[in-house]
Amino acid sequence: MDDTVTIYRGLTSHNAKNIKAMSWTLNYDTASWFAHRFGEDGTVYEATIDKSHILALFNGRNESEIIVDPKHLMNITEAEEPVAGMSITQ
């Protein structure tokens, strides 16, 4: 894992105010699933974080869930959908 890691978070109208949360993913597609579950038109956010502020990584359920200290999130922006055929999973 690089010293600075790109992470993603999918939000719906239910949790739209919780951008700076602990639970993120290394996988854009997983974040997109969370943003669009229940028929929602949610948003995927992208951020970076230094590896030293990652608290845990869970690979179960194919989510690549990453737990971070949210006060250290950097460069939070709306993520752009990756180009088809290109993987951005770390």
FIROPA-116849 format. One record per atom (N, C-alpha, C, O, CB): x negated, y, z negated. Coordinates in steps of 0.02 Angstrom, whole numbers, padded with zeros to 5 digits, always signed. Glycine has a CB too. Example, Ala and Ser with C-alpha at 12.3 -4.5 7.8 and 13.67 -1.06 7.14 Angstrom:
REM FIROPA-116849
-00660-00284-00390-00615-00225-00390-00660-00165-00390-00712-00166-00423-00565-00224-00452-00642-00112-00354-00684-00053-00357-00645+00002-00394-00670+00057-00402-00704-00030-00286
This chain:
REM FIROPA-116849
-00042-00059+00000+00000+00000+00000-00045+00062+00000-00093+00066-00037+00048+00000-00061-00027+00110+00042-00065+00172+00046-00058+00212-00018-00014+00199-00059-00042+00214+00106-00102+00262-00028-00099+00304-00088-00035+00345-00090-00008+00358-00144-00159+00350-00090-00011+00368-00031+00052+00403-00025+00100+00359+00014+00083+00335+00068+00044+00473+00008+00160+00348-00013+00207+00301+00016+00270+00338+00038+00295+00382+00003+00225+00246-00036+00296+00320+00098+00359+00347+00123+00415+00302+00100+00412+00241+00108+00358+00353+00201+00467+00332+00071+00523+00294+00044+00589+00325+00070+00590+00382+00093+00521+00293-00033+00643+00286+00065+00708+00306+00092+00763+00294+00041+00759+00250-00001+00723+00268+00157+00816+00336+00046+00873+00328+00001+00936+00344+00041+00941+00396+00072+00867+00375-00062+00984+00299+00039+01048+00309+00073+01101+00331+00025+01113+00298-00026+01070+00245+00109+01134+00387+00040+01184+00415-00004+01251+00421+00031+01254+00434+00091+01162+00483-00031+01305+00411-00008+01373+00420+00017+01402+00481-00019+01369+00513-00060+01418+00356+00006+01464+00498-00004+01496+00554-00038+01502+00541-00113+01504+00588-00153+01567+00566-00008+01504+00477-00132+01509+00459-00203+01448+00479-00243+01454+00499-00301+01520+00384-00209+01388+00473-00214+01326+00487-00251+01282+00540-00218+01222+00542-00229+01286+00423-00260+01313+00583-00176+01275+00631-00136+01232+00679-00177+01182+00705-00151+01322+00671-00094+01250+00690-00239+01210+00737-00280+01151+00703-00314+01113+00735-00350+01255+00769-00333+01144+00638-00304+01091+00599-00338+01031+00586-00293+01006+00530-00290+01119+00534-00363+01008+00637-00259+00951+00627-00215+00888+00610-00256+00852+00564-00239+00938+00689-00171+00876+00647-00308+00816+00636-00349+00831+00582-00401+00839+00596-00461+00793+00701-00384+00835+00521-00377+00850+00463-00421+00790+00416-00423+00740+00427-00388+00914+00426-00395+00795+00365-00463+00740+00318-00471+00738+00264-00417+00684+00239-00401+00745+00285-00538+00795+00246-00389+00799+00189-00344+00796+00211-00271+00839+00249-00248+00863+00149-00357+00745+00188-00234+00735+00202-00164+00719+00136-00129+00720+00083-00161+00677+00255-00153+00704+00138-00065+00683+00078-00029+00625+00096+00018+00616+00154+00037+00743+00048+00011+00587+00046+00036+00534+00055+00085+00560+00048+00156+00524+00060+00204+00478+00003+00073+00624+00029+00164+00652+00012+00228+00708+00060+00249+00758+00066+00213+00678-00060+00227+00700+00093+00306+00751+00139+00331+00818+00103+00341+00870+00129+00321+00729+00171+00397+00817+00044+00370+00880+00008+00384+00918-00008+00320+00980-00006+00320+00865-00057+00423+00883-00024+00267+00917-00037+00203+00949+00027+00178+01007+00025+00155+00866-00064+00152+00914+00082+00181+00943+00146+00159+01003+00164+00202+01053+00189+00176+00890+00202+00163+00999+00151+00266+01055+00165+00311+01116+00123+00293+01173+00147+00294+01035+00152+00385+01105+00060+00275+01160+00017+00254+01196+00048+00193+01257+00050+00191+01135-00055+00237+01157+00070+00143+01186+00101+00084+01223+00166+00102+01275+00181+00071+01133+00115+00032+01198+00204+00149+01229+00267+00169+01295+00256+00206+01339+00299+00206+01182+00307+00213+01302+00198+00238+01361+00186+00279+01407+00130+00254+01455+00111+00288+01340+00170+00349+01393+00104+00195+01436+00052+00168+01504+00082+00151+01511+00142+00142+01404+00019+00105+01552+00040+00146+01621+00060+00130+01649+00107+00183+01696+00144+00169+01624+00093+00061+01622+00106+00245+01647+00148+00298+01628+00221+00291+01656+00264+00326+01720+00142+00302+01582+00236+00247+01561+00306+00235+01516+00331+00290+01481+00292+00324+01525+00311+00167+01516+00396+00300+01470+00429+00346+01418+00464+00303+01417+00525+00298+01508+00480+00394+01374+00424+00274+01325+00450+00226+01262+00476+00260+01259+00483+00321+01306+00397+00178+01213+00490+00218+01151+00519+00241+01092+00479+00214+01094+00455+00158+01145+00593+00218+01042+00470+00256+00979+00438+00235+00928+00493+00224+00917+00536+00266+00954+00386+00289+00896+00490+00166+00843+00537+00149+00777+00501+00149+00772+00442+00135+00856+00570+00081+00725+00539+00164+00656+00514+00165+00616+00558+00117+00628+00618+00112+00625+00516+00238+00571+00527+00082+00527+00564+00036+00459+00529+00035+00451+00474+00061+00557+00568-00036+00411+00562+00006+00347+00531-00006+00334+00533-00081+00360+00576-00117+00290+00565+00034+00293+00486-00102+00275+00483-00173+00205+00452-00178+00189+00407-00140+00327+00443-00215+00166+00477-00224+00101+00446-00236+00110+00378-00267+00154+00368-00310+00057+00491-00282+00070+00331-00246+00075+00262-00271+00072+00259-00347+00103+00214-00376+00018+00220-00241+00037+00304-00378+00031+00303-00452+00097+00317-00487+00103+00304-00547-00021+00353-00474+00147+00343-00451+00212+00359-00481+00265+00306-00464+00324+00316-00478+00235+00428-00459+00244+00251-00435+00289+00195-00422+00290+00151-00484+00238+00129-00508+00267+00154-00358+00350+00139-00509+00357+00101-00571+00368+00026-00558+00347-00015-00599+00413+00128-00611+00401+00009-00503+00415-00061-00488+00435-00069-00415+00457-00021-00383+00471-00089-00534+00426-00130-00389+00448-00148-00322+00483-00214-00327+00456-00263-00353+00388-00151-00271+00545-00217-00301+00584-00279-00302+00599-00298-00230+00630-00261-00193+00650-00270-00343+00577-00358-00211+00588-00381-00142+00648-00427-00135+00661-00451-00081+00527-00417-00117+00685-00438-00189+00744-00480-00186+00799-00449-00144+00800-00388-00134+00769-00494-00256+00843-00490-00119+00901-00470-00079+00881-00432-00016+00922-00397+00013+00947-00427-00120+00818-00438+00005+00793-00404+00065+00803-00328+00063+00814-00297+00115+00828-00432+00127+00800-00299+00004+00810-00227-00003+00745-00187-00008+00746-00127+00004+00851-00213-00063+00690-00218-00024+00627-00183-00034+00637-00123-00080+00613-00067-00067+00597-00160+00033+00674-00135-00135+00690-00081-00181+00628-00058-00218+00589-00099-00243+00744-00103-00232+00619+00007-00221+00562+00035-00255+00588+00082-00309+00630+00125-00296+00514+00072-00205+00562+00074-00369+00582+00116-00426+00526+00166-00438+00468+00148-00447+00596+00072-00490+00545+00230-00438+00495+00283-00444+00513+00331-00500+00569+00331-00526+00490+00321-00377+00465+00371-00519+00477+00426-00565+00500+00485-00522+00459+00516-00488+00412+00444-00608+00565+00501-00523+00592+00549-00475+00564+00619-00480+00569+00657-00432+00666+00552-00483+00535+00637-00536+00508+00705-00540+00445+00714-00497+00421+00769-00488+00492+00722-00613+00419+00658-00471+00360+00661-00428+00375+00651-00354+00329+00643-00314+00310+00609-00451+00439+00651-00335+00457+00645-00264+00434+00707-00227+00438+00763-00252+00534+00635-00256+00409+00697-00166+00385+00753-00126+00417+00750-00056+00436+00697-00033+00307+00751-00120+00422+00808-00025+00443+00812+00046+00510+00778+00059+00515+00740+00108+00390+00783+00091+00560+00790+00018+00625+00758+00028+00661+00793+00086+00673+00853+00084+00668+00761-00037+00678+00753+00137+00713+00779+00196+00763+00727+00220+00759+00669+00200+00663+00798+00253+00809+00748+00262+00852+00700+00295+00808+00660+00343+00769+00688+00381+00913+00734+00333+00816+00594+00341+00775+00551+00383+00805+00548+00453+00866+00550+00462+00770+00479+00354+00761+00544+00502+00783+00534+00570+00785+00459+00584+00741+00422+00561+00736+00570+00621+00835+00438+00622+00841+00368+00638+00781+00347+00680+00763+00382+00728+00907+00353+00676+00748+00292+00663+00690+00270+00702+00709+00251+00774+00765+00231+00787+00655+00211+00668+00662+00257+00818+00672+00238+00888+00680+00162+00890+00644+00126+00857+00612+00261+00933+00728+00138+00930+00741+00066+00937+00677+00029+00954+00638+00051+00997+00795+00053+00990+00666-00026+00920+00607-00068+00933+00547-00049+00891+00497-00085+00891+00589-00064+01004+00551+00007+00855+00495+00027+00813+00513+00016+00741+00565+00038+00718+00476+00101+00824+00470-00020+00705+00482-00033+00635+00444+00018+00593+00385+00032+00607+00461-00105+00617+00477+00045+00541+00443+00091+00497+00439+00064+00426+00423+00100+00379+00478+00158+00498+00454+00000+00419+00448-00032+00354+00374-00035+00336+00332-00052+00377+00480-00103+00355+00359-00019+00274+00289-00020+00252+00270-00087+00227+00213-00098+00206+00277+00033+00198
